[in-house]
Structure formats: C-alpha cells, structure tokens
Amino acid sequence: MDVALVYDLVRWEEKKVIEAASRRGLNIKPIDAKSLVLDLSSLNTFLADVVFQRCISYFRGLYLTAVLEGMGVKVINSFNVLMLCGNKLLTTLRLKSCNIPTPKTVVAFHQESALKALEMFNYYAVIKPIFGSWGRLISLVKDFETAKSVIELKSELHNPLHEIFYIQEFVKRPPRDIRIVVVGLEPIAAEYRYSASYEWRTNIARGGRAEKCDLTGEIERLACRVAEAVGGGVLGIDCMESDHGLLVHEVNANVEFKGVSEASGIDVAGRIVEYLSELKR
C-alpha cells in the first residue's frame, strides 16, 4: 500500500480522506488500531511507509505513533506534535516561548492554590483539564462558590491529571471563535464557530454552527507561526478575537474538519491526501 490510515472509529473525516485518495489514485488502506499487535522486541517493518494516524483516543494514538516511528514509519502527526498539542499546558508553554499571543493562563497544583489563582480573575475564568477534546470537563466559573464547587469536584475524581488546575481568563469576544486548518505548514481553510443559544462553548460537537471565515493576512501569518512552533502536520488551530487581536487557545493534532470543509467549500480531505502523497515520495 502507499499510505495506511489508522483509526479507532471511522468518522466523516476518515471517509472523506479515503474517498479523496480513491479519486486521486492513491492506494490508502484503512486499519483499525484496535486490531493491531505490534512486536516491540523486533520492530519489524510496518505495512506502509506513511501512516495517517486518526485515533480518537489520545493515548492510544500517541503510543501507537511512538511504536510506528520506532519502526521507521513516517506518521502524521508525529509523536512530538501529538504529545505537545494533546496537552494544553505544554501547548501554552510552547506558544508563549515563540511569542504567540494566548489568553492569560495560570496553573496550580492543589485545590487551595487553585482558589488563590482564581482570585487573579475575580473568580471569573475557565477551568480546563490539560487533556481532552470536544469541550468536555471545561467549566466556566463566575463566582467564588461555583469555583470552589468545581475545584472540589475535580479533586474528588482522584485522578492525578485533574489535580493539575489549568485556568484561563474568559476572553471578551464575539460569541464565536475561529478554527484554521493547516496542512503541512500551509493554512488552507478557516471557519467561524458560533456557540449554540444554550452554550458558551463553540464546539460543533456541542451544537455549535460553522460559517465561512476568510483567510486574511493576519490569520494566515498567525497560523503559519503556530504550525512552525508545534512542528507542522495536519492541524486545527483555534483562536479568539479579542480587544488585543487574535489569541490562540488550542491546537488540535487530530482535527475534525467537516465544519470547515462545508463552510469554506474547500476540499480539505483532498488537500490532506495530496500532502500524504508528497510524503511517500
């Protein structure tokens, strides 16, 4: 085969990539990650030289990518990109080190220090887990009592990851954010994501809706800087419009692109397939 597409659930995006590959004559084989048995003692050559890794499970995809790279396989996205973008705290550190604007963010490592940290925001802030997607377990707190309840609840989960309190300012913005899809190091499409009437989060999975967003010079320059900072690949860069310009609040290394494809009219899957074709040469 030319390229393998490794998944643990076939979504709209995986179907479109397979269809786009077929139209272009690229031999792409879907492989269910749950069926794989990989021998670490020998690290034999895998079935393909290039793998497009699309596991929904972050940790399954991360460690599968590590094994495949150990076999000499080119994986999109790479282990380093996945590790960095899958961890919001590490993403923020990298963006800050590259002078890329982000919301004000603080981190605390105990519920008492988390409450002290929230004083900096007048107890009006967003508390996020450092891992996760689709807006899960993200809380907007607006007062001390709500903040205290959320922090106590997270502590009672007895999960070490939930004892790392990642806290961001609630950015004054339109009721939307911007998602930019980058392939390689090139921004190819963008969308506005508007929150549903009953939600403050803009995730499409939570009822948000997508509208076309033009790739302005400002958006393209920011997207290129972010892609270079994290290592490139197939990325979704989420940013917000603030009084001080665009702020990057997340980088997705397993981006869902149905919304941006439909809103922009860009064949995102086709562009991804062309990128994968270049890598196998």
Secondary structure, 3 states (H helix, E strand, C coil): CCEEEEECCCCHHHHHHHHHHHHCCCCEEEEEHHHCCCCCCCCCCCCCCEEEECCCCHHHHHHHHHHHHHCCCEEECCHHHHHHHCCHHHHHHHHHHCCCCCCCEEEECCHHHHHHHHHCCCCCEEEECCCCCCCCCCEEECCHHHHHHHHHHHHHCCCHHHHCEEEEECCCCCCEEEEEEEEECEEEEEEEEECCCCCCCCCHHHCCEEEECCCCHHHHHHHHHHHHHHCCEEEEEEEEEECCEEEEEEEECCCCCHHHHHHHCCCHHHHHHHHHHHHCC
